[in-house]
Amino acid sequence: MSTNGVDTSCQCSAAYLGIDCDVYNIAQGKPSHTSSENGGNTAPKAFDGSMDSRWESDHGIDNVYLQVDLGQVYDIEKVTIAWERSCAKIYDIQVSNDGSSFATVWSKSNGFRGMGT
């Protein structure tokens, strides 16, 4: 069975996360870019499914964005961000059908150091 291109019969692959394939990383391997990168911590590392890599923006810069093109429309039920001790204090999760016009679907205005996922 397939829902939005995701194999819901759970033939686990590297893009599945969690126990019993309950979470699927639809962003893994999709084109991504950002307005700021620090060193080798590039945008694709935010979506690679590895807890051993990460995306990092230049330090001290506000209003940075990280974007991934999922390639098609999905019904997204959950977004998980694995923060480390450094994190965004204020951020939005936005969606777009064309990569130009965005709608905010969730906002955080009180992020804190070590807030986790």
N, CA, C and O atoms as a Tinker XYZ file with bonds, in Angstrom:
   468  protein
     1  N      0.850000   -1.172000    0.000000    73     2
     2  CA     0.000000    0.000000    0.000000    64     1     3
     3  C      0.898000    1.238000    0.000000    63     2     4     5
     4  O      1.952000    1.241000    0.635000    81     3
     5  N      0.480000    2.289000   -0.714000    73     3     6
     6  CA     1.279000    3.496000   -0.816000    64     5     7
     7  C      0.420000    4.714000   -0.527000    63     6     8     9
     8  O     -0.703000    4.816000   -1.020000    81     7
     9  N      0.941000    5.637000    0.267000    73     7    10
    10  CA     0.300000    6.906000    0.555000    64     9    11
    11  C      1.295000    8.000000    0.241000    63    10    12    13
    12  O      2.366000    8.049000    0.847000    81    11
    13  N      0.969000    8.878000   -0.692000    73    11    14
    14  CA     1.879000    9.953000   -1.095000    64    13    15
    15  C      3.254000    9.424000   -1.464000    63    14    16    17
    16  O      4.256000   10.082000   -1.184000    81    15
    17  N      3.330000    8.265000   -2.079000    73    15    18
    18  CA     4.618000    7.720000   -2.481000    64    17    19
    19  C      5.374000    7.016000   -1.375000    63    18    20    21
    20  O      6.483000    6.535000   -1.607000    81    19
    21  N      4.806000    6.940000   -0.172000    73    19    22
    22  CA     5.444000    6.273000    0.956000    64    21    23
    23  C      4.867000    4.871000    1.090000    63    22    24    25
    24  O      3.648000    4.699000    1.130000    81    23
    25  N      5.726000    3.884000    1.160000    73    23    26
    26  CA     5.293000    2.494000    1.285000    64    25    27
    27  C      4.771000    2.268000    2.695000    63    26    28    29
    28  O      5.555000    2.092000    3.628000    81    27
    29  N      3.463000    2.271000    2.854000    73    27    30
    30  CA     2.878000    2.118000    4.181000    64    29    31
    31  C      2.848000    0.675000    4.649000    63    30    32    33
    32  O      2.479000    0.410000    5.793000    81    31
    33  N      3.231000   -0.275000    3.784000    73    31    34
    34  CA     3.334000   -1.658000    4.235000    64    33    35
    35  C      4.652000   -1.869000    4.979000    63    34    36    37
    36  O      4.909000   -2.951000    5.507000    81    35
    37  N      5.473000   -0.838000    5.017000    73    35    38
    38  CA     6.689000   -0.789000    5.822000    64    37    39
    39  C      7.766000   -1.760000    5.372000    63    38    40    41
    40  O      8.248000   -2.571000    6.163000    81    39
    41  N      8.137000   -1.681000    4.128000    73    39    42
    42  CA     9.332000   -2.360000    3.643000    64    41    43
    43  C     10.480000   -1.404000    3.984000    63    42    44    45
    44  O     10.906000   -0.625000    3.131000    81    43
    45  N     10.972000   -1.453000    5.194000    73    43    46
    46  CA    11.903000   -0.448000    5.723000    64    45    47
    47  C     13.087000   -0.196000    4.799000    63    46    48    49
    48  O     13.662000   -1.123000    4.228000    81    47
    49  N     13.428000    1.052000    4.671000    73    47    50
    50  CA    14.622000    1.480000    3.939000    64    49    51
    51  C     15.350000    2.492000    4.802000    63    50    52    53
    52  O     14.909000    2.805000    5.908000    81    51
    53  N     16.443000    2.996000    4.308000    73    51    54
    54  CA    17.244000    3.955000    5.078000    64    53    55
    55  C     16.469000    5.224000    5.403000    63    54    56    57
    56  O     16.794000    5.910000    6.372000    81    55
    57  N     15.455000    5.547000    4.615000    73    55    58
    58  CA    14.695000    6.769000    4.855000    64    57    59
    59  C     13.672000    6.625000    5.984000    63    58    60    61
    60  O     13.126000    7.624000    6.453000    81    59
    61  N     13.409000    5.395000    6.421000    73    59    62
    62  CA    12.496000    5.209000    7.543000    64    61    63
    63  C     13.254000    5.398000    8.844000    63    62    64    65
    64  O     14.414000    5.006000    8.969000    81    63
    65  N     12.585000    5.999000    9.799000    73    63    66
    66  CA    13.183000    6.259000   11.103000    64    65    67
    67  C     12.281000    5.660000   12.169000    63    66    68    69
    68  O     11.096000    5.432000   11.925000    81    67
    69  N     12.816000    5.412000   13.312000    73    67    70
    70  CA    11.990000    4.964000   14.413000    64    69    71
    71  C     11.743000    3.467000   14.404000    63    70    72    73
    72  O     12.252000    2.741000   13.550000    81    71
    73  N     10.964000    3.026000   15.356000    73    71    74
    74  CA    10.651000    1.613000   15.523000    64    73    75
    75  C      9.492000    1.255000   14.607000    63    74    76    77
    76  O      8.549000    2.033000   14.465000    81    75
    77  N      9.554000    0.099000   13.992000    73    75    78
    78  CA     8.495000   -0.398000   13.120000    64    77    79
    79  C      8.196000    0.550000   11.962000    63    78    80    81
    80  O      7.061000    0.622000   11.490000    81    79
    81  N      9.202000    1.267000   11.511000    73    79    82
    82  CA     9.053000    2.143000   10.334000    64    81    83
    83  C      7.906000    3.130000   10.508000    63    82    84    85
    84  O      7.159000    3.377000    9.562000    81    83
    85  N      7.754000    3.694000   11.695000    73    83    86
    86  CA     6.614000    4.554000   11.970000    64    85    87
    87  C      6.801000    5.995000   11.496000    63    86    88    89
    88  O      5.832000    6.753000   11.448000    81    87
    89  N      8.004000    6.380000   11.153000    73    87    90
    90  CA     8.269000    7.734000   10.697000    64    89    91
    91  C      9.097000    7.660000    9.423000    63    90    92    93
    92  O     10.077000    6.918000    9.355000    81    91
    93  N      8.708000    8.417000    8.431000    73    91    94
    94  CA     9.411000    8.403000    7.152000    64    93    95
    95  C      9.980000    9.789000    6.876000    63    94    96    97
    96  O      9.262000   10.783000    6.984000    81    95
    97  N     11.251000    9.867000    6.525000    73    95    98
    98  CA    11.923000   11.130000    6.226000    64    97    99
    99  C     11.745000   11.432000    4.739000    63    98   100   101
   100  O     12.576000   11.031000    3.924000    81    99
   101  N     10.672000   12.134000    4.382000    73    99   102
   102  CA    10.406000   12.431000    2.974000    64   101   103
   103  C     11.391000   13.447000    2.408000    63   102   104   105
   104  O     11.480000   13.597000    1.190000    81   103
   105  N     12.132000   14.146000    3.263000    73   103   106
   106  CA    13.099000   15.146000    2.801000    64   105   107
   107  C     14.460000   14.532000    2.457000    63   106   108   109
   108  O     15.276000   15.176000    1.798000    81   107
   109  N     14.707000   13.313000    2.891000    73   107   110
   110  CA    16.012000   12.694000    2.682000    64   109   111
   111  C     16.335000   12.569000    1.204000    63   110   112   113
   112  O     15.562000   12.004000    0.431000    81   111
   113  N     17.487000   13.104000    0.821000    73   111   114
   114  CA    17.952000   13.022000   -0.552000    64   113   115
   115  C     17.332000   14.031000   -1.506000    63   114   116   117
   116  O     17.666000   14.042000   -2.691000    81   115
   117  N     16.440000   14.875000   -1.015000    73   115   118
   118  CA    15.793000   15.877000   -1.864000    64   117   119
   119  C     16.673000   17.136000   -1.934000    63   118   120   121
   120  O     17.462000   17.386000   -1.023000    81   119
   121  N     16.542000   17.924000   -3.004000    73   119   122
   122  CA    17.342000   19.152000   -3.147000    64   121   123
   123  C     17.056000   20.134000   -2.011000    63   122   124   125
   124  O     15.901000   20.375000   -1.663000    81   123
   125  N     18.101000   20.686000   -1.450000    73   123   126
   126  CA    17.942000   21.648000   -0.360000    64   125   127
   127  C     18.952000   22.773000   -0.522000    63   126   128   129
   128  O     19.988000   22.616000   -1.167000    81   127
   129  N     18.627000   23.902000    0.073000    73   127   130
   130  CA    19.571000   25.018000    0.109000    64   129   131
   131  C     19.248000   25.924000    1.285000    63   130   132   133
   132  O     18.196000   25.803000    1.913000    81   131
   133  N     20.156000   26.820000    1.567000    73   131   134
   134  CA    20.035000   27.700000    2.711000    64   133   135
   135  C     20.637000   29.058000    2.385000    63   134   136   137
   136  O     21.371000   29.205000    1.408000    81   135
   137  N     20.323000   30.034000    3.199000    73   135   138
   138  CA    20.905000   31.360000    3.022000    64   137   139
   139  C     22.228000   31.494000    3.743000    63   138   140   141
   140  O     22.912000   32.506000    3.593000    81   139
   141  N     22.607000   30.478000    4.535000    73   139   142
   142  CA    23.850000   30.564000    5.300000    64   141   143
   143  C     24.337000   29.170000    5.683000    63   142   144   145
   144  O     23.554000   28.330000    6.126000    81   143
   145  N     25.632000   28.933000    5.509000    73   143   146
   146  CA    26.257000   27.676000    5.938000    64   145   147
   147  C     27.546000   27.991000    6.665000    63   146   148   149
   148  O     28.199000   28.995000    6.379000    81   147
   149  N     27.909000   27.147000    7.590000    73   147   150
   150  CA    29.159000   27.304000    8.326000    64   149   151
   151  C     30.029000   26.072000    8.083000    63   150   152   153
   152  O     29.661000   24.955000    8.447000    81   151
   153  N     31.175000   26.294000    7.469000    73   151   154
   154  CA    32.102000   25.195000    7.211000    64   153   155
   155  C     31.473000   24.149000    6.317000    63   154   156   157
   156  O     30.788000   24.479000    5.349000    81   155
   157  N     31.702000   22.893000    6.639000    73   155   158
   158  CA    31.164000   21.787000    5.842000    64   157   159
   159  C     29.772000   21.367000    6.258000    63   158   160   161
   160  O     29.268000   20.358000    5.764000    81   159
   161  N     29.136000   22.102000    7.146000    73   159   162
   162  CA    27.798000   21.747000    7.634000    64   161   163
   163  C     26.735000   22.333000    6.704000    63   162   164   165
   164  O     26.080000   23.327000    7.018000    81   163
   165  N     26.591000   21.687000    5.560000    73   163   166
   166  CA    25.765000   22.182000    4.465000    64   165   167
   167  C     24.298000   21.787000    4.604000    63   166   168   169
   168  O     23.949000   20.923000    5.408000    81   167
   169  N     23.452000   22.429000    3.815000    73   167   170
   170  CA    22.001000   22.197000    3.869000    64   169   171
   171  C     21.606000   20.728000    3.737000    63   170   172   173
   172  O     20.766000   20.274000    4.513000    81   171
   173  N     22.166000   19.956000    2.795000    73   171   174
   174  CA    21.729000   18.559000    2.678000    64   173   175
   175  C     21.919000   17.742000    3.959000    63   174   176   177
   176  O     21.222000   16.747000    4.161000    81   175
   177  N     22.835000   18.141000    4.812000    73   175   178
   178  CA    23.066000   17.404000    6.061000    64   177   179
   179  C     21.910000   17.545000    7.039000    63   178   180   181
   180  O     21.793000   16.751000    7.973000    81   179
   181  N     21.059000   18.536000    6.841000    73   179   182
   182  CA    19.880000   18.691000    7.697000    64   181   183
   183  C     18.852000   17.605000    7.434000    63   182   184   185
   184  O     18.005000   17.327000    8.283000    81   183
   185  N     18.922000   16.991000    6.260000    73   183   186
   186  CA    17.890000   16.047000    5.838000    64   185   187
   187  C     18.439000   14.663000    5.531000    63   186   188   189
   188  O     17.722000   13.833000    4.971000    81   187
   189  N     19.695000   14.391000    5.883000    73   187   190
   190  CA    20.334000   13.132000    5.480000    64   189   191
   191  C     19.981000   11.942000    6.365000    63   190   192   193
   192  O     20.400000   10.820000    6.080000    81   191
   193  N     19.220000   12.164000    7.430000    73   191   194
   194  CA    18.787000   11.071000    8.289000    64   193   195
   195  C     19.817000   10.634000    9.311000    63   194   196   197
   196  O     19.568000    9.699000   10.072000    81   195
   197  N     20.964000   11.284000    9.347000    73   195   198
   198  CA    22.027000   10.908000   10.280000    64   197   199
   199  C     22.073000   11.862000   11.464000    63   198   200   201
   200  O     22.061000   13.080000   11.289000    81   199
   201  N     22.123000   11.311000   12.651000    73   199   202
   202  CA    22.287000   12.138000   13.847000    64   201   203
   203  C     23.754000   12.524000   14.046000    63   202   204   205
   204  O     24.079000   13.264000   14.974000    81   203
   205  N     24.629000   12.033000   13.189000    73   203   206
   206  CA    26.052000   12.353000   13.281000    64   205   207
   207  C     26.453000   13.516000   12.385000    63   206   208   209
   208  O     27.619000   13.910000   12.383000    81   207
   209  N     25.522000   14.070000   11.631000    73   207   210
   210  CA    25.813000   15.227000   10.794000    64   209   211
   211  C     24.779000   16.300000   11.081000    63   210   212   213
   212  O     23.770000   16.044000   11.738000    81   211
   213  N     25.036000   17.501000   10.585000    73   211   214
   214  CA    24.096000   18.588000   10.844000    64   213   215
   215  C     24.313000   19.723000    9.867000    63   214   216   217
   216  O     25.371000   19.834000    9.248000    81   215
   217  N     23.301000   20.564000    9.735000    73   215   218
   218  CA    23.427000   21.840000    9.043000    64   217   219
   219  C     23.712000   22.874000   10.106000    63   218   220   221
   220  O     23.198000   22.786000   11.221000    81   219
   221  N     24.519000   23.842000    9.773000    73   219   222
   222  CA    24.846000   24.926000   10.701000    64   221   223
   223  C     24.947000   26.225000    9.909000    63   222   224   225
   224  O     25.607000   26.279000    8.871000    81   223
   225  N     24.295000   27.259000   10.399000    73   223   226
   226  CA    24.409000   28.573000    9.761000    64   225   227
   227  C     25.627000   29.297000   10.328000    63   226   228   229
   228  O     26.160000   28.928000   11.374000    81   227
   229  N     26.051000   30.334000    9.612000    73   227   230
   230  CA    27.116000   31.179000   10.159000    64   229   231
   231  C     26.662000   31.723000   11.499000    63   230   232   233
   232  O     25.479000   32.007000   11.690000    81   231
   233  N     27.579000   31.868000   12.411000    73   231   234
   234  CA    27.257000   32.340000   13.759000    64   233   235
   235  C     26.933000   33.833000   13.747000    63   234   236   237
   236  O     27.538000   34.606000   13.004000    81   235
   237  N     25.979000   34.222000   14.573000    73   235   238
   238  CA    25.645000   35.624000   14.763000    64   237   239
   239  C     24.796000   36.234000   13.665000    63   238   240   241
   240  O     24.645000   37.455000   13.611000    81   239
   241  N     24.237000   35.409000   12.787000    73   239   242
   242  CA    23.406000   35.927000   11.696000    64   241   243
   243  C     21.956000   35.548000   11.956000    63   242   244   245
   244  O     21.648000   34.379000   12.190000    81   243
   245  N     21.070000   36.529000   11.917000    73   243   246
   246  CA    19.638000   36.281000   12.083000    64   245   247
   247  C     18.971000   36.178000   10.717000    63   246   248   249
   248  O     19.584000   36.468000    9.690000    81   247
   249  N     17.727000   35.769000   10.720000    73   247   250
   250  CA    16.911000   35.677000    9.505000    64   249   251
   251  C     17.528000   34.768000    8.448000    63   250   252   253
   252  O     17.612000   35.127000    7.274000    81   251
   253  N     17.952000   33.602000    8.879000    73   251   254
   254  CA    18.517000   32.582000    7.996000    64   253   255
   255  C     17.403000   31.611000    7.630000    63   254   256   257
   256  O     16.512000   31.351000    8.438000    81   255
   257  N     17.451000   31.077000    6.415000    73   255   258
   258  CA    16.455000   30.069000    6.062000    64   257   259
   259  C     17.130000   28.790000    5.594000    63   258   260   261
   260  O     18.257000   28.802000    5.098000    81   259
   261  N     16.420000   27.699000    5.764000    73   259   262
   262  CA    16.806000   26.365000    5.295000    64   261   263
   263  C     15.598000   25.836000    4.550000    63   262   264   265
   264  O     14.490000   25.846000    5.086000    81   263
   265  N     15.792000   25.372000    3.322000    73   263   266
   266  CA    14.677000   24.977000    2.475000    64   265   267
   267  C     14.957000   23.636000    1.829000    63   266   268   269
   268  O     16.093000   23.340000    1.456000    81   267
   269  N     13.919000   22.825000    1.697000    73   267   270
   270  CA    14.017000   21.550000    0.975000    64   269   271
   271  C     12.851000   21.467000   -0.009000    63   270   272   273
   272  O     11.718000   21.820000    0.320000    81   271
   273  N     13.146000   20.995000   -1.217000    73   271   274
   274  CA    12.121000   20.811000   -2.241000    64   273   275
   275  C     11.734000   19.337000   -2.246000    63   274   276   277
   276  O     12.524000   18.492000   -2.666000    81   275
   277  N     10.537000   19.024000   -1.787000    73   275   278
   278  CA    10.083000   17.639000   -1.684000    64   277   279
   279  C      9.688000   17.053000   -3.035000    63   278   280   281
   280  O      9.495000   15.843000   -3.150000    81   279
   281  N      9.566000   17.895000   -4.056000    73   279   282
   282  CA     9.326000   17.408000   -5.409000    64   281   283
   283  C      7.874000   17.133000   -5.752000    63   282   284   285
   284  O      7.540000   16.975000   -6.926000    81   283
   285  N      7.025000   17.073000   -4.776000    73   283   286
   286  CA     5.599000   16.862000   -4.995000    64   285   287
   287  C      4.860000   17.293000   -3.740000    63   286   288   289
   288  O      5.481000   17.621000   -2.729000    81   287
   289  N      3.541000   17.292000   -3.804000    73   287   290
   290  CA     2.712000   17.677000   -2.668000    64   289   291
   291  C      2.533000   16.474000   -1.747000    63   290   292   293
   292  O      2.223000   15.376000   -2.209000    81   291
   293  N      2.726000   16.680000   -0.453000    73   291   294
   294  CA     2.530000   15.645000    0.561000    64   293   295
   295  C      1.565000   16.151000    1.623000    63   294   296   297
   296  O      1.482000   17.353000    1.872000    81   295
   297  N      0.838000   15.236000    2.245000    73   295   298
   298  CA     0.087000   15.535000    3.458000    64   297   299
   299  C      1.056000   15.301000    4.605000    63   298   300   301
   300  O      1.356000   14.155000    4.942000    81   299
   301  N      1.545000   16.371000    5.203000    73   299   302
   302  CA     2.554000   16.260000    6.262000    64   301   303
   303  C      1.846000   16.302000    7.610000    63   302   304   305
   304  O      1.129000   17.252000    7.923000    81   303
   305  N      2.058000   15.265000    8.394000    73   303   306
   306  CA     1.437000   15.179000    9.704000    64   305   307
   307  C      2.353000   15.645000   10.820000    63   306   308   309
   308  O      1.882000   16.060000   11.879000    81   307
   309  N      3.663000   15.579000   10.590000    73   307   310
   310  CA     4.599000   15.892000   11.662000    64   309   311
   311  C      5.937000   16.313000   11.065000    63   310   312   313
   312  O      6.390000   15.756000   10.065000    81   311
   313  N      6.553000   17.295000   11.689000    73   311   314
   314  CA     7.911000   17.709000   11.354000    64   313   315
   315  C      8.734000   17.564000   12.622000    63   314   316   317
   316  O      8.369000   18.089000   13.674000    81   315
   317  N      9.844000   16.853000   12.518000    73   315   318
   318  CA    10.721000   16.664000   13.671000    64   317   319
   319  C     12.052000   17.350000   13.404000    63   318   320   321
   320  O     12.686000   17.121000   12.374000    81   319
   321  N     12.463000   18.186000   14.335000    73   319   322
   322  CA    13.758000   18.864000   14.257000    64   321   323
   323  C     14.571000   18.403000   15.457000    63   322   324   325
   324  O     14.141000   18.562000   16.600000    81   323
   325  N     15.732000   17.838000   15.205000    73   323   326
   326  CA    16.615000   17.389000   16.296000    64   325   327
   327  C     17.610000   18.515000   16.571000    63   326   328   329
   328  O     18.618000   18.643000   15.876000    81   327
   329  N     17.327000   19.319000   17.576000    73   327   330
   330  CA    18.194000   20.435000   17.941000    64   329   331
   331  C     19.333000   19.947000   18.812000    63   330   332   333
   332  O     19.180000   18.994000   19.576000    81   331
   333  N     20.453000   20.593000   18.695000    73   331   334
   334  CA    21.529000   20.378000   19.650000    64   333   335
   335  C     21.482000   21.557000   20.623000    63   334   336   337
   336  O     20.474000   22.258000   20.702000    81   335
   337  N     22.557000   21.772000   21.353000    73   335   338
   338  CA    22.536000   22.867000   22.331000    64   337   339
   339  C     22.331000   24.230000   21.670000    63   338   340   341
   340  O     21.671000   25.100000   22.237000    81   339
   341  N     22.884000   24.415000   20.495000    73   339   342
   342  CA    22.625000   25.650000   19.740000    64   341   343
   343  C     21.317000   25.460000   18.991000    63   342   344   345
   344  O     21.080000   24.405000   18.403000    81   343
   345  N     20.467000   26.481000   19.011000    73   343   346
   346  CA    19.176000   26.345000   18.346000    64   345   347
   347  C     18.624000   27.713000   17.994000    63   346   348   349
   348  O     19.132000   28.742000   18.441000    81   347
   349  N     17.583000   27.705000   17.192000    73   347   350
   350  CA    16.890000   28.944000   16.845000    64   349   351
   351  C     15.947000   29.330000   17.970000    63   350   352   353
   352  O     15.191000   28.495000   18.467000    81   351
   353  N     15.987000   30.560000   18.362000    73   351   354
   354  CA    15.058000   31.050000   19.380000    64   353   355
   355  C     13.687000   31.325000   18.770000    63   354   356   357
   356  O     12.654000   31.141000   19.412000    81   355
   357  N     13.704000   31.769000   17.518000    73   355   358
   358  CA    12.473000   32.065000   16.800000    64   357   359
   359  C     12.582000   31.426000   15.420000    63   358   360   361
   360  O     13.569000   31.636000   14.715000    81   359
   361  N     11.571000   30.644000   15.030000    73   359   362
   362  CA    11.562000   30.084000   13.681000    64   361   363
   363  C     10.150000   29.727000   13.258000    63   362   364   365
   364  O      9.252000   29.556000   14.082000    81   363
   365  N      9.981000   29.621000   11.945000    73   363   366
   366  CA     8.710000   29.238000   11.336000    64   365   367
   367  C      8.919000   27.990000   10.499000    63   366   368   369
   368  O     10.007000   27.758000    9.971000    81   367
   369  N      7.891000   27.205000   10.385000    73   367   370
   370  CA     7.843000   26.133000    9.392000    64   369   371
   371  C      6.845000   26.616000    8.348000    63   370   372   373
   372  O      5.685000   26.894000    8.652000    81   371
   373  N      7.325000   26.708000    7.110000    73   371   374
   374  CA     6.512000   27.230000    6.028000    64   373   375
   375  C      6.417000   26.208000    4.909000    63   374   376   377
   376  O      7.304000   25.372000    4.743000    81   375
   377  N      5.344000   26.280000    4.148000    73   375   378
   378  CA     5.143000   25.399000    2.999000    64   377   379
   379  C      4.895000   26.235000    1.756000    63   378   380   381
   380  O      4.468000   27.387000    1.831000    81   379
   381  N      5.176000   25.618000    0.597000    73   379   382
   382  CA     4.993000   26.312000   -0.668000    64   381   383
   383  C      4.742000   25.297000   -1.773000    63   382   384   385
   384  O      5.292000   24.196000   -1.747000    81   383
   385  N      3.924000   25.659000   -2.731000    73   383   386
   386  CA     3.712000   24.824000   -3.910000    64   385   387
   387  C      4.609000   25.228000   -5.064000    63   386   388   389
   388  O      4.758000   24.474000   -6.025000    81   387
   389  N      5.216000   26.425000   -4.981000    73   387   390
   390  CA     6.001000   26.918000   -6.101000    64   389   391
   391  C      7.421000   27.367000   -5.736000    63   390   392   393
   392  O      8.182000   27.757000   -6.622000    81   391
   393  N      7.792000   27.321000   -4.458000    73   391   394
   394  CA     9.129000   27.734000   -4.036000    64   393   395
   395  C      9.312000   29.239000   -3.972000    63   394   396   397
   396  O     10.411000   29.718000   -3.692000    81   395
   397  N      8.245000   29.994000   -4.229000    73   395   398
   398  CA     8.319000   31.458000   -4.196000    64   397   399
   399  C      7.399000   32.063000   -3.145000    63   398   400   401
   400  O      7.802000   32.954000   -2.396000    81   399
   401  N      6.172000   31.580000   -3.093000    73   399   402
   402  CA     5.199000   32.069000   -2.121000    64   401   403
   403  C      5.084000   31.033000   -1.010000    63   402   404   405
   404  O      4.864000   29.850000   -1.269000    81   403
   405  N      5.235000   31.490000    0.228000    73   403   406
   406  CA     5.245000   30.582000    1.367000    64   405   407
   407  C      4.138000   30.944000    2.356000    63   406   408   409
   408  O      3.801000   32.115000    2.525000    81   407
   409  N      3.585000   29.932000    3.000000    73   407   410
   410  CA     2.588000   30.108000    4.054000    64   409   411
   411  C      3.141000   29.485000    5.332000    63   410   412   413
   412  O      3.614000   28.349000    5.318000    81   411
   413  N      3.081000   30.213000    6.415000    73   411   414
   414  CA     3.537000   29.703000    7.707000    64   413   415
   415  C      2.477000   28.770000    8.274000    63   414   416   417
   416  O      1.312000   29.143000    8.409000    81   415
   417  N      2.900000   27.539000    8.608000    73   415   418
   418  CA     1.974000   26.563000    9.182000    64   417   419
   419  C      2.270000   26.306000   10.659000    63   418   420   421
   420  O      1.470000   25.684000   11.358000    81   419
   421  N      3.416000   26.785000   11.129000    73   419   422
   422  CA     3.774000   26.618000   12.535000    64   421   423
   423  C      4.862000   27.624000   12.883000    63   422   424   425
   424  O      5.739000   27.895000   12.063000    81   423
   425  N      4.814000   28.179000   14.085000    73   423   426
   426  CA     5.815000   29.141000   14.534000    64   425   427
   427  C      6.277000   28.815000   15.946000    63   426   428   429
   428  O      5.510000   28.306000   16.764000    81   427
   429  N      7.527000   29.113000   16.215000    73   427   430
   430  CA     8.103000   28.961000   17.560000    64   429   431
   431  C      8.740000   30.298000   17.902000    63   430   432   433
   432  O      9.536000   30.822000   17.123000    81   431
   433  N      8.400000   30.851000   19.050000    73   431   434
   434  CA     8.954000   32.149000   19.433000    64   433   435
   435  C      9.716000   32.101000   20.750000    63   434   436   437
   436  O     10.189000   33.126000   21.241000    81   435
   437  N      9.834000   30.899000   21.322000    73   435   438
   438  CA    10.496000   30.796000   22.623000    64   437   439
   439  C     11.464000   29.609000   22.670000    63   438   440   441
   440  O     11.540000   28.902000   23.675000    81   439
   441  N     12.199000   29.398000   21.579000    73   439   442
   442  CA    13.183000   28.318000   21.561000    64   441   443
   443  C     14.259000   28.555000   22.608000    63   442   444   445
   444  O     14.569000   29.698000   22.942000    81   443
   445  N     14.827000   27.470000   23.124000    73   443   446
   446  CA    15.847000   27.608000   24.159000    64   445   447
   447  C     16.922000   26.550000   23.972000    63   446   448   449
   448  O     16.688000   25.506000   23.364000    81   447
   449  N     18.087000   26.832000   24.498000    73   447   450
   450  CA    19.243000   25.963000   24.411000    64   449   451
   451  C     18.904000   24.575000   24.966000    63   450   452   453
   452  O     18.405000   24.444000   26.084000    81   451
   453  N     19.179000   23.562000   24.177000    73   451   454
   454  CA    18.943000   22.187000   24.630000    64   453   455
   455  C     17.485000   21.776000   24.617000    63   454   456   457
   456  O     17.110000   20.855000   25.342000    81   455
   457  N     16.627000   22.439000   23.800000    73   455   458
   458  CA    15.204000   22.113000   23.824000    64   457   459
   459  C     14.882000   20.757000   23.233000    63   458   460   461
   460  O     13.750000   20.290000   23.361000    81   459
   461  N     15.846000   20.109000   22.586000    73   459   462
   462  CA    15.607000   18.763000   22.047000    64   461   463
   463  C     14.785000   18.809000   20.790000    63   462   464   465
   464  O     14.832000   19.788000   20.045000    81   463
   465  N     14.015000   17.733000   20.540000    73   463   466
   466  CA    13.225000   17.668000   19.291000    64   465   467
   467  C     11.870000   18.287000   19.468000    63   466   468
   468  O     11.079000   18.319000   18.526000    81   467
